[in-house]
Amino acid sequence: MASSGKIPQAELVPLQSKHEHLLNELEQTETNNVGLVIRTIYDGNNETDLDKFMELLDIRIRGRDKDIERMCNFHYQGFIDSICELEQVRTQAKKLNVEINEIDERLQTAGQQVVSKGEELIEARQVEKNIKETIECLSLCLPVFTTYSKLQKQMKEKRYYHALKTLEQLEHLHLPRVSEYRFLQRMKESISTMREDIKDASMSDLKDFLENIWKFSPKIGEVAMRHTAEQIVSDPVLVNRKTKKKRQAPPPPNPFTGEVETSEPEEDLSAQDLIDFSPVYRCLHIHSILSSREVFQEYYRNQRQSQAKLVLQPPINMHETIASYRQYLHGVVGFFVVEDHILNTSNGLVSKTYLDELWSKALSNIINALRTHSAYCTDASLMLQIKDLIMLFCTTLRSYGYPVNQLFELLHEIRDHYNEVLMQRWVQIFREILEAEDFLPIQVSDIEEYNQVLLTFPFMNETLDSSPFPRQFPFSPMVPKVYQQVKEYIYACLKFSEDLDLSDEEVTDVLRKSTHLLLTRTFSGCLSSLFRKPNVALPQVIQIIVDTGYLENATVFLEEFVSNITGVHREGQLGGQSHLFRVARDDAEHHTCEKLKCKINEFLELDSYDWMLVEPQGHASSFITDLIAFLHSQFQSFTNIPLEVAQVACKSACKHIADSILQSMLSENVKQISSGALQQINLDTIQCEQFAASEPVGGMEEGILLQYFTELRQLLDLLITEDWSTYFHDHGQENSKYHLVNPLTAIRILEKMREADRKSVFSALKKTERDKKKLLETVLKTLRQLAVTTLRQQQPDSS
């Protein structure tokens, strides 16, 4: 126990020193270090050391208690004195406590008000702080809200361009300053939507504008053409102006107001000033800001091209009224006036190249439409109105810089159709004149009537001027009437050629060609139609031939009339041409011949031959004598008609007489012909030959009329003389005496003569008659053989 409980002496001294150190630490150190000292005691020593430390601690405590006791004893009296003083102080303290309590109560009472005021002050200070912070926040957000409210108002008022500007200002200027607020994100999300809304709204306005401008284009065109017409009245040179009069484009409207400042009164506004183009400008600005200008430009051009197709479609039956033409052309002018205005004010929305291409395509459609519908027009007055309207249309568009030369070429085509329409109109006029005419020479009873005729038709005849009244003109009233109508036609043609940018020479050529066609085709056609009517007698046909001659001679005065109108003196197309009525004269000649043939037929049908006549009368038949007398008187009346017409008529009459006599002998109705009948026909033929030899119409070759009777004469001579041996011997030779006698013709007549001989009771009893009959049979047999041979010879020739 002793060895284990005690510490060796060598180790005791350091251990005590250590314990002393720890005790000093406990006494001197602060309370915070006590735990460290205690931990050091317990951690660094074993149980023996701990007991030893506790013993030293007890010793130290007892020593300190003794020190305290000594100290207390030394200071006890002072302590007693202090207690006494403390008791006194206690009394005063109680009194002071009472006073303090009273003061405290008073302070509490007063402090409650101060605290209340303080709390109120604190609360007011907090409110003030909140207000200040709120004011700062509102000051920061107020521009955002103000701008947004402005944006909503502009959207409501459809001021989309301004709204887009406000939106840009809101996005780039105001929203970055309020980035810490939650509403910022929602505003940012709505910006793209608002942009699309603005774009859609502006496009909606543009669509409304495009629809309205399409409907309003005719009104714009009407105003533009009316202004052009007013300028033409004040400056007629404007119509023939070839250079473009550059129109000063009005300033583009303010994109923020959409208005163009002008001081003009409403009635002086130009066509494009009648339209508010602000939707186009706003939409263009908006799409430019949104970087979609090309998309908008393509959309606008496509829409206008579609509208152009609608504008260029002519109304149904446009050719019937001038109002339809006005509606069509006003619409076209309005469309291109609008496009010209857009070109000059939209800064590239419509380019010059694009507009030229669009006009080029439109011009082709316009020309086709006008050409087609004008071709259906049959009213000359309406065509003049159409021409004036197209001229005004050309002048209006040319003032805006559009090329219109092709339209002037179209007017030349329409002019040709107009002349055709006039000709159709004059066909009716000529027909009315011809139907009302009796084609008798004009007779006047006094000088007044005489001068009146000379005023309407240029005629000079010294013999007629010196003859006494009543006087008779060689032509019928048809001549001055037709002459005056030709002059009226020239005036009508001239109306269309005015203002067509033609030279005087070109106008002169047009008038002369048209007049030439009127006379050679229209009037001649009317005459030809007149000749086909059965009620036109031979004297009327003769008078018509006379009248056409005077009309041909009067073309010199028509030539002069045209020259006086145009101021260009040129000859060649009208003056003195004898072929103007060649077709009508040919028809007149034909109808003259036909009428003569009809009269000849009437004479020949008055009486017929006695084909069984035993002996001839010894002179020509009475109807032949009457016919020859009629022909003599008729040809004597042909003194006023052209000689060649009389010659043709005379030749035709002689040929028809010869053919009629021959055909009467060959007729199927005539079954037999006696020798006496043949002799009578010979006498009639001699009478006709004498008429032909008398040259009833002068100027013909000698014997020309006798040639028409040659075939008949040869046939009669052959039959009467019975010179068959010569006929058979010389047949087929050019110098044959009877080269014109056809074997078949001779056969037919001989057979009829044979039938006539068979009717004779005594013919068979006479030897001469029997010999004659045998000879006739032999001749017939030979003629038949000759006819067969002739036919065989003709067949190879024809093949």
HELIX and SHEET records of a PDB file:
HELIX    1   1 ALA A    2  GLY A    5  1                                   4    
HELIX    2   2 GLN A    9  GLN A   28  1                                  20    
HELIX    3   3 THR A   31  ASN A   33  5                                   3    
HELIX    4   4 VAL A   34  GLY A   44  1                                  11    
HELIX    5   5 GLU A   47  LYS A  156  1                                 110    
HELIX    6   6 TYR A  160  GLN A  169  1                                  10    
HELIX    7   7 LEU A  170  HIS A  174  3                                   5    
HELIX    8   8 LEU A  175  VAL A  178  5                                   4    
HELIX    9   9 PHE A  183  SER A  234  1                                  52    
HELIX   10  10 PRO A  236  ASN A  240  5                                   5    
HELIX   11  11 GLU A  266  ASP A  268  5                                   3    
HELIX   12  12 ALA A  271  LEU A  274  5                                   4    
HELIX   13  13 SER A  278  ILE A  289  1                                  12    
HELIX   14  14 ARG A  293  VAL A  311  1                                  19    
HELIX   15  15 MET A  318  GLU A  320  5                                   3    
HELIX   16  16 ILE A  322  THR A  345  1                                  24    
HELIX   17  17 LYS A  352  TYR A  376  1                                  25    
HELIX   18  18 ALA A  380  SER A  399  1                                  20    
HELIX   19  19 ASN A  405  ALA A  436  1                                  32    
HELIX   20  20 ILE A  447  THR A  456  1                                  10    
HELIX   21  21 GLU A  462  SER A  466  1                                   5    
HELIX   22  22 MET A  478  SER A  497  1                                  20    
HELIX   23  23 ASP A  504  LEU A  517  1                                  14    
HELIX   24  24 LEU A  518  PHE A  523  3                                   6    
HELIX   25  25 SER A  524  PHE A  531  1                                   8    
HELIX   26  26 LEU A  538  THR A  566  1                                  29    
HELIX   27  27 ARG A  582  LEU A  606  1                                  25    
HELIX   28  28 SER A  622  GLN A  636  1                                  15    
HELIX   29  29 SER A  637  ASN A  640  5                                   4    
HELIX   30  30 LEU A  643  LEU A  666  1                                  24    
HELIX   31  31 SER A  675  ALA A  693  1                                  19    
HELIX   32  32 LEU A  706  PHE A  709  5                                   4    
HELIX   33  33 THR A  710  THR A  721  1                                  12    
HELIX   34  34 TRP A  724  ASP A  730  1                                   7    
HELIX   35  35 PRO A  743  ARG A  758  1                                  16    
HELIX   36  36 LYS A  767  SER A  798  1                                  32    
SHEET    1   A 2 GLN A 443  VAL A 444  0                                        
SHEET    2   A 2 ARG A 471  GLN A 472 -1                                        
END                                                                             
